[in-house]
Each structure stands twice: as structure tokens, then as C-alpha cells.
Amino acid sequence: MKKILNSNIKTKKALTVFIRSINVTVFIVFVLICLIIAVLMLSKTILVADTLAGDNDSNISFDQTTINHISNLRTSSDSVISLPLSSSRNNPFVE
């Protein structure tokens, strides 16, 4: 009778150790599968974006007034227009 109980206890311990080691393995496999799925989804998104970027057949036309407005814009090398500052306002940062 004691031999049967001892063998049952050893079997339960061995089974417990096996299940614990399987849990770690299942978790690692699950994480790897999730990473593979994420990489495949991102690569598919990048491929679709590249094919859409290649189709750049846009027929944009500007009228003369728009071209004139763009030509009249100030560039960064032009002189900066200084704004007049009011002298009656107090500086709040001065003690």
C-alpha cells in the first residue's frame, strides 16, 4: 500500500514539474508566434505603401493667380520686418 502511495506521489511531482516546464515553453512559443505575425503584418503594410507611392500620376494644374501668389511669398533670405513694440507695457519678468 505504501509503495503505491509513494509511486503516486512521485508521479504527481513528475507531472507537476513537466507541466511547469511546458508552461514556459508554451509562453515562449506564443510570444514568438505573435512577433512573427506582427512582422508579417508590418511588411505587408510597407509593401502596400510602396506600391501606392509608385502610382504618382497626379494631374495638378495651377492657374496664373496661384503662381503669382507663390512668387510673391517672402523667402528666408529676405530682411525681417521688425514689429513696433509698445513702450508703455511693463515687463512681467523684471523684479
Secondary structure, 3 states (H helix, E strand, C coil): CHHHHHHHHHHHHHHHHHHHHHHHHHHHHHHHHHHHHHHHHHHHHHHHHHHHHHCCCCCCCCCHHHHHHHHCCCCCCCCCCCCCCCCCCCCCCCC
